[in-house]
Amino acid sequence: MSEKGCILVIEDDKYISHFIDISLTKEGYKVLIGETADEGMFLFTSYKPDLVLLDLGLPDKDGILLLREMRKVSEAPILIVSARGQEKEKINALDLGANDYITKPFHMGELMARIRVAERMQEKTAGPAENSVFRQDYLEVDYEKHRVSIDGEEVHLTPTEYRTLLLLIANRGKVLTHQFIIDKIWGVGGGDSKSVRVFMANLRRKIEKDTAHPRFILTEVGVGYRFADSE
Amino acid sequence: MKKKVMIRNMGKTLGVLAVATVLALLMDFLKVGNESVIMVFLLGVLFTAVLTSSRGWAIFVAVLSVMLFNFFFTIPLYTFLVYKPSDFTLLVFYLVTAIVAGTITSRLQSEIELSERNEHTAVTLYKVSSAFLAESDEQGIISSGEKLLAENTGLKAKVFLGNPELKAEEGTVLYDIGSTSGRIGRVLVSGGRPDELQDLIIRAVCSQMGTALEREKLVTEREEIRLAMEKERQRSMLLRSIGHDLRSPLTALSGAGSLLSDNYDRLTDAERQKLAKDVSEESVWLTDLVENIMNMTRINESHLLLNKEYEVIDDVVAEAVKHTERLFQGRSIQVDLPDEVLAAEMDGKLIAQVIVNLLENAARHAPADSSIRIQVRKENQSIAVSVMDSGTGVPNEIRGRLFQKYVTQDTGIADGRKGLGLGLAICRAIVEAHGGTISYDDNVPKGSVFTFTIPMEDNA
């Protein structure tokens, strides 16, 4: 617990930053709070935090601009905190290099999970390759044999579906925008958001037992998809 | 214009004269007396006066006919001389009579013509003034004005509203459309310079158009004011009911919060945990309330802004179910999805909100052990989503008003929390904005079924 990193919270609402501060400190993180974009940028450049929680609605500057500035100088994970119903802003932020977002109001548990995912993704880029078999719940993916099975029974996926599943698993816990999936799977300009939605619905029918309560492929309505994180 | 009339009148006059002369010669040949022959010429003068409506031409014929008579019929023949005194007096009296008769006839004739024209003008003006009464929008007024101008003047007219930069080019004339608040538009008339009558008609049309447009503007403004007032009324109703509904959870929240902070040491662990849990649950409820209020204001403002994307219905249903699962502690929501992937253009967040509201309703009104089912199916070219419960159903009294704002079921809610009565009204507004329908049915054997549809894009 002691070797946890430093998290910068840029949030103008004192109550929100207060409870985030308490919970993160309890988890063993070192927490910095910036109440304005300027203060946030100052703390960011001087302390080089391991992770940033950025509220988009700041009093002195648009959070998106701040995100841009931070991305220019650092690759540290940035999580966006935004209000509901701002899907366009979320997508915009993700496209500009934000790692993930969380919607207000959120539970602390949700926020912790996002932070862990962001940390893990960060480690993985440097760490060793994954195991040859991915197992979560009743889903099993054997990378070497290209085999996907549900409760031990093989399901047939098309090559595109298989690649998509791998992409989702590789980024599990993190939201992937429709555009990101299109670019990765069909190539830039290769698909549209209509077909990716139908495609994902079909993939879900193959690997989910109950599509109304998906265990693996979660939809972020208006934004994209997230592969459920088991941790 | 003048020249043409002149030439035409000249033709008429000469024609009349020629006919009269031939007739006179014929009569002379038949040995009819000079006194009778000259009557033919008198007739000629009268005809000329009628045909040309001009005194000048009548006099011209009178003088000329005297000379012709003199030439052809008085002795010595074929000269302009007169020997007989009787012929001379005949000629003099004829001339006087012809001039007087011609003058009177021509004046009468032109008066008849004038009154005919006046009558025509009056009829036209009446048509002009009544034409705009039936028009109820700006475009209608403009097009009927242009039509009127074209029909009654034969000139081409084009109406421009506002204050455009227009120049009267060769062969075009500009007229202003005025109203009490100054010029509100202009009419560009092309196809020739309008004469007096056309000018009169154009001016009349312009002024009637100005009045009609102004009236139209006033009606629109009044309607806008009425709508704004209605909106204001709804808004204050919304605010009142929000205020009312916010008070109780806020009381609970602040009570639990202050109890925790002030008496922390005196509370047992279990009590503290219970209070904290209350705070958290109560705030979730508040969050939902705020979400609904936000949607409601979105609906009230500018006729609901839809953020449409192509969504698979599975995703939307799953989102709604995820959001409401905590309401159904222990109870399961059964979801029937068709094998076919159904998708349509929709605002995913809002449609999810519809399902959430229906599920919340079901959770509120159905007994704790009842089951809740969501059924999705394809119906004609629409996606139909039904939310079914086996609760008490909807009482007959409020069925007809079910989807209206602020309708709530007053009885049978244990904790006294009523909700805003906005849920179903929001559902209806959202579904209708998508071009779908929402309806209620009884479930068998008991309970209720709410079904809404969203049209799928016709790809065929």
Interface residues (C-beta under 8 A of the other chain):
Chain A: R84 G85 E87 P105 S193 K194 R197 V198 M200 A201 N202 R204 R205 D210 T211 A212 H213 P214 L218 T219 V221 G222
Chain B: S283 T287 E291 M294 N307 E309 Y310 E311 V312 D314 D315 V316 V317 A318 E319 V321 K322 I333 V335 L337 D339 V341 A343 G348 K349 A352 I374
